[in-house]
Amino acid sequence: MDFAFDARTEELRGELLAFMDEHVHPAEATAEEQRAALASPWGTPPVVEELKAEARRRGLWNLFFVNQHSLPDAEYGAGLTNLQYAPLAEITGRSPHLAPTALNCAAPDTGNMELLAQFGTEEQKKRWLEPLLAGEIRSAFAMTEPEVASSDATNIETRIERDGDDYVITGRKWYISGAMNPGCEIFIVMGKTDPQGADPRRQQSMVLVPRDAPGLEIRRAMRVYGFEDHAHGGHAEIVLDGVRVPAANLVGEEGGGFAIAQARLGPGRIHHCMRLIGMAERAIELMCRRAVSRTAFGEPLARQGVVQEWIADSRVAVEQLRLLVLKTAWLMDTVGNRGAHTEIQAIKIATPRTVVGIIDRAIQLHGAGGVSQDFPLAELWAAARTLRLADGPDEVHQRSLARRELKRYV
């Protein structure tokens, strides 16, 4: 086995590392200062637009885009495979609230762009996909609901009813990522068009709902462990009260919503895991810098046995996770998402859980500073912990993975 990255990946890694060191990391403090001065806390700081322009100039734009056939799609992105993109996404994870947006590789836009490219009509692509690819607008994916266990998507209650040439949508959603951003112009809404259908996985459909559609209300911003996640564009509770859109806004076919959601979430899960490894690497770096710079009980923290154990265990865990994520990316490229089903679920279970532990050690080593706004660790912890719920909670993936394993013995 050859574990070396190919020439194209190494070239882009070099470009991206330079971009991070020269532009992204220095812009982190600037972005926070500019955001505080904005009329809306959910707006985009000017420095972000500067980073986007620089990323495009360097050819670091839309790197995430791999098409549904697991072949690199140069029409929409850089023409990379999942295996080529994985180490690049890891690098952006070192600054998860800034770098992915700068490269137009931030969730939920990445998943929404892939969804539109795969299932959208030509008209839908022209109206919504093209400006998303250009970074001119943002988008949101509205599935999760507060009144049901949304970990089982067959539970969703939002209604999408046909009325002549229109669909009428009624329901309530929450934790709709990016929806607070004024630049979010389109929602992909999942609801039921056939709530009495015999097959519970054929009851759901998806429709495109513009932000300015009458009856769509952004009710409030949802906090995540006390953070409002301004940099991400916030997480909103929204209400759809008889929202009417043309029937042409249907994505795919009626009853195809569940399958479309699964196609969207597969790549999204691996993207999250790639970035999580970058978050863990930054936590280890901060842990090591802290350990060699602080003294307790007469000697540097770096000489304390427990601290050395934390650092060693963290390094071992990251190396294990990286190999599993790279294997998963390779399988997605070679045998498709279905062939990589077990590995996708394995990384979704293992990566957030492990990275939360690594960041927690780094917080502990920083003492009060670790939970403060002076270091990125508290926000990194909240983001990693949230990913144990996002795109399916741990328990759902464990249940599915265990069933696949048990089938071999029945």
N, C-alpha and C positions, 0 to 999 in steps of 0.2 A: 504494500500500500504506500502511496505517495501522499504525504500530508502537506506538501508545499502548495502555496497558492500559485495560480497560473500568472503569466506575465501581465495580462489585462487587470487582474485583481490587484497585483502588487503596484501597478502604476496608479490605479485609483486610490489605493490605500495611502500611498505617498502623498497624493494630491489632497486627500481628505484630512490626513493628519496635519498637514501644513495649514489647511484652511481652519481646522479646529484651533490650532495653537496661535495662529496669526489673527484670527477674526472672531471665532465663536466664543472661546473662553474669555477673552478680553471684553466681549460685549455683554456678558451675563449681568454684571453690575449695572452697566449702562441701560440695559433693557428694563431692569427693575426701577431705576430712577425715572426713566421716561414713562413707564406705565403709571407711576404714581402721579404724573403730571397730566395724564390724559383726561379728557372730559368723561369718558366711560372707562371703568377699570377693565373692561373686556376688549377694548380696542387693541390694535397692533402697534407697538412702539416703532418709531421711525427706523431704529437700528435694524429691525427685523427685515424691512424692505431692502436695506443696504446689504444685509447678508444674503438675501435671495438673489440680488443682482450679481453679487460676487460669485455665488455658487453657480449661477448660469454661465458666467464668464469662464469659469474653470471647468465647465462640463460636468458638474456634480448635481445634475437636475433630474428628478424622476428616476432615480436609480432603482427603485423598488419594483418596477413594472415587469412582471413575468406573466405571460398569457396563460389561458386556461389549459393549453395543451402541454404545459410545462416546458415550453420552448421560449427562448428569449424573444421579447417583442420589441424590436427596435422602432416600430411605428410610434409607440407611445413613450418609451423610455430609453435607457442607455443600452438596451439589448443584452442585459446580464441574465445569468441563470440564478436560481436561488442560492447555489453554492458560492457563486461569485459575490452576491449581494450580502450574504451573511456576515462576513468580517467587516463590511462597510457599515451595516446597521449597528454592529457592536460598537464601532467608534462613535457613532452619533449618540448612542446610549449614555455616553459620558456626560452629555449635556442634554438630557431628554426633553426639556421644555423649550429648547432653542434650536438645536442642530437639525432635528427632523423637519421642522417647519422651514428652516432655511434652505433645505434641499428639496422641498415639496414632497417629503416622504413621511409626513405625519399622519397618524390616525386621528379621526376616522376617514380622512380624505383618501388615503391609500386604498382601503377596502372598498370605498364607494366608487372610486375610479375603476378599480378592477371589475366591480359589479356592472357598472355601466358599459364598459368595454365588452364584457362577455354577454350580457343579456339585454342591453339597451338597443332601441331602434336607432336608425341613422339620425332621425330628427332629435332624439334624446341625447345622442352623443354630441351633436353639433351645439345644442342649446346648453348642455350642462357639463359634459365630459371635457370639451375643448377648453373652456375657461378654467376648469379645475386643473387640467394639465398645465396650463399657463400660470397657475398660481394667482389668478385674478379674483377668485371667489373661494369660499370654504363651504363645507357641507356637513350634514349630520345624518346618523343612522338611528331611526326611532323604533326600537323594538321593546325594551324593558318597560314593565308596568308596575306601579306600586301596589295594586290590589291582588296580584296573583304571583305565584312562584314562577318567575320568568326564566328560571334555569331550565324549565320544561316549556319550550316555545309553543307547544300545543295549547298551553293555558291562556295565551293572550286573548284579551276580550275586545280590543278595538275593532269596530265594525267598518267594513268597506262595502258599501251597498251600491249596486248599479241603479242608476236612474236615467234612462234614456241614453244620451251621449256622454253622461258624466258618471263619476263615482262620488259618493257622499261618505265622508269619513267622520266617525265619532269615537272618541276615546281619550285616554289620559296616559301619558308616558312620563318617565323620569330617568334621571341620569343619562340624558341625551348629550353625549360629549360634543363639545364645540358649539353648541347651540346658542350660547350667550354672546359669541363673537358677532359683532355687527356685519362682518363679511360673510357670515353663513347665510347663503341665499337659497339652499335647497335641502329638503329633508326627504330621505327615503324611509317611508313609513310602512311598517308591517302590521297587517290586521287580517281579520277573517272576512272572506267573501262568501264562504259556505260553512257557517258554524254548525250545521247539522250533517255535514258530509260524513260518509261512512268511514273514510280513511282520515284519521286526525291529522295526518301530515300532508293532506291535500286541501285543507280548509283555508290556508293562509295565502295571501297575495301581498305584493309590494306595489306601492304607487309613489310617484314623485309629487311632492307638495312644496310649492314655492313658499318662502318665508312670509311673503306679503299676502298669502291667500286669506280671504275673509274667514274668520272663525278659528284661525290658528293663533293661540295665545301663549307667549313665553311667560309662564306664571312666576317662576322664581329660579334662582341659582341654587344648586345643591352642593353642599360642602362635602369634602372627602377628608375624614379625620381632622376636621377643623379648617382645612385649606379650601379655598375657593377655586384654586387651579386657574388663575387668571391667564397664565402663559399658554395653557392648553386651549383656551377659549371657553372654559367653564363647562359645567354639567347642569343641564336645565330640566325642570319639570315643565312639560308643555301640555296644553289641552287642545283637542281638536273638536270643535263644536259645530257639527254639520258642515265641515269644510268640503267644498265642491271643487273638483278638478276634472278636466277632460278625460274621457276614457283612454285617450292616447297616452296618458301619463302612467298607465299600467306598465310595470317592468316585467318582461317575460310574458308568461301566461297566467290566467286565473288558476289558483291552486298550486302555483309553482313557488310560492314564497319560502316554504321550509327548505326546499332543495337549494334555492338561491342563497339563503342565509348560510347554509352549510358550506357552499362553494366560496362565499365571501370570508367566512371565519377561519377556514383552514390556513390560508396564507397569512392572515392577520395574527394568528396565534404564534406562528414561527417568527414573524417580525417582532412581536413583543418580546419573545425569548431572546432573540439576538440582541435587542437593545438592553435587556436586563443584564446580560453578561457585561456590557459596557458600564452599566451602573455599578455592578459589583467591582469591576476593575477600579473605578474611581474611588469607591469606598475603601478598597485595600490600599490604594495610594495614599489617601487621607489618613488612614490608620497608621501606616508606616511613618509618614511625616510627623504625625503627632507623637508616636512612640519614641522617636529619636530626639524630639525637641523638648520633652517634658520629663521632669524628675519627681519621683515620689519615694519616700522612705529611703532616701540617701543614694538612689541610683536611677539611671534613665528607665523610663517605662519599657523601653526595648529590651531590657535585661530581665524583666519580670517573666517568670516562666509561663504564667497564664496568658500574657500578651503574646509571647512567642507561639503558644499553642493556637491562639485565635488566628494569627497571621498564617501559620502553616496550614491549618484546617481550611481557611478561606481560599488559599491558593490551590490546594488539592481539589476543593469543590468546584472552583471555576474551571479548572482544566478538564474535569469530568463533564461538566455541563457543556462546555464548548465542543467537545468531541461528539456528544450526543446531538447537539443542535446541527453541527456540520453534517453528520450522518443523515439526519432528517432532511436537510436541504438537498443533499445528494440524491436521496430516494425520491423526493418530490420532483426532481429534474429527470430522473431515469425511469421511474415506474408510476409517477403521478401521485396526486394527493391521496387517492384511495389506497395505493400501495404503501404509502407512508403513514397510514392511519394510526397504527400502534405507536410509532415514534412521535408523531405530532401530539398525541395525547400524553405520552411519557414526558416530553419536554414541557408541556403546559402544566403538568403536575409538579415536576421536579424543580423547574427553574425559578418561578416566583417564590416558592417555599424556601429554597436554598438561599436565594439572594436576600430575602428578608432577614435571614439569620446573619448573613455577612454584614449587611448594613447596620443591623442591631449591635453587633460587636463594635463596629466603628463608632457608633453613637456612644456606647458605653465608655470607650476609650477617650472620647472627647469630653466626657462629663457633661456639665450644664451646657457647654458650647454645642454638644451634639444635638440637643433638642431646640437650639436657637435658630434665628434667621441668619446668623453669621456664617453658617456652614450649610451646604446643600443637603446634608444627611437626613434631616427630618422629612423634607419633601421627597427625597429619594425613597425613604422607607415607606411613606404613605403611598407613593406610586406603585412600588413593588407589592405591597400588601394588597392594594386594590386589584392587582392583576391575578390574585387568587380567586377573584370573583368574576372579573371581566372575561368575556368570550367563553363563558361556562365555568362554574365553580369547580374546585378540585374534585368534589365528590361525584359530580356528573361524569367527569373524565375517568375517575377511578372505577365507577360502576361499569362504564362501557368497556374499558380496558380489561377489567376482570372477566367480563362476559366473553370477550374474544379469547382470552386465555383458557377459560373453562370449556369452551366449545371443542377444544382439542382432545378433551378427556371424556366427552359424552358420547 
